[in-house]
Amino acid sequence: MSALADEIADVIASLREGEVVSYGDVAHDAGRPGAARAVGALLASTDLDLPWWRVVRSDGRLATEKPSRQAALLRAEGVIVRNFRVVEAPLGRFAP
């Protein structure tokens, strides 16, 4: 994996239960502001066991091919999801 991919994977792996962040948040925390698309590309192609469901668009919309599965995983962690959009999460960008 590239250094960028390693940095992104490290940030995603560190997300805690109920913590929801955006692709841009992950890129920023990886020291690569502006690399939000790289976050999405990594999640779409990796075989790593990462908590992919905790990463959403900056407006809270779920952006995966499996929005129903992502919503279910988030709800199981106490995240409020309505119409495939995160409304509130215990931790991260959408915390009250």
C-alpha positions in Angstrom: 0.0 0.0 0.0 1.1 3.6 -0.5 1.9 5.9 2.3 -1.3 7.8 1.7 -3.4 4.6 1.8 -1.6 3.6 5.0 -2.4 7.0 6.6 -6.0 6.8 5.6 -6.4 3.3 6.8 -4.9 4.2 10.2 -7.4 7.0 10.7 -10.4 4.8 9.7 -9.2 2.0 11.9 -9.0 4.3 14.9 -12.7 5.4 14.6 -14.6 4.3 17.7 -18.0 2.8 17.9 -20.6 5.5 17.3 -18.1 7.9 15.7 -19.1 9.1 12.3 -16.9 11.3 10.2 -16.8 12.5 6.6 -14.4 11.5 3.9 -12.8 14.9 4.2 -12.4 14.5 7.9 -10.5 11.3 7.4 -8.3 13.0 4.8 -7.6 15.9 7.1 -6.8 13.7 10.1 -4.5 11.7 7.8 -2.6 14.9 7.1 -3.9 15.0 3.6 -6.5 17.7 3.4 -8.2 17.7 0.0 -7.8 13.9 -0.4 -11.4 13.0 0.3 -11.7 11.1 -3.0 -8.7 9.0 -2.0 -10.5 8.0 1.1 -13.5 6.8 -0.9 -11.2 5.0 -3.4 -9.4 3.2 -0.6 -12.7 2.1 1.0 -14.1 0.9 -2.3 -11.0 -1.2 -3.1 -9.4 -2.4 0.1 -9.4 -5.9 1.5 -8.6 -4.5 5.0 -11.1 -5.0 7.7 -12.0 -1.3 8.3 -15.1 0.2 9.9 -16.2 1.6 6.5 -19.8 2.3 7.7 -18.5 5.1 10.0 -17.5 7.3 7.0 -20.1 9.3 5.2 -20.4 12.4 3.1 -19.9 15.8 4.8 -23.7 16.4 4.8 -24.3 13.1 6.5 -25.6 11.2 3.4 -24.6 7.6 3.1 -22.4 7.2 0.0 -22.0 3.4 -0.4 -23.5 0.8 -2.6 -25.0 -0.7 0.5 -26.9 2.2 2.2 -29.3 -0.1 4.0 -26.5 -2.2 5.4 -24.5 1.0 6.4 -27.6 2.5 8.0 -28.2 -0.7 10.0 -24.6 -0.9 11.2 -24.7 2.8 12.3 -28.0 2.4 14.1 -26.6 -0.6 16.0 -23.9 1.9 17.3 -26.5 4.4 18.5 -26.4 6.7 15.4 -29.6 8.3 14.3 -30.1 7.8 10.5 -33.1 9.1 8.6 -33.6 8.8 4.8 -30.1 7.4 4.5 -28.6 10.5 6.2 -26.9 10.7 9.6 -28.8 13.1 11.8 -26.9 12.6 15.0 -24.1 10.4 16.2 -22.6 9.8 19.7 -19.1 10.9 18.5 -17.5 12.7 15.6 -18.8 15.3 13.1 -22.5 14.7 13.9 -22.3 14.6 17.7 -24.7 17.0 19.5 
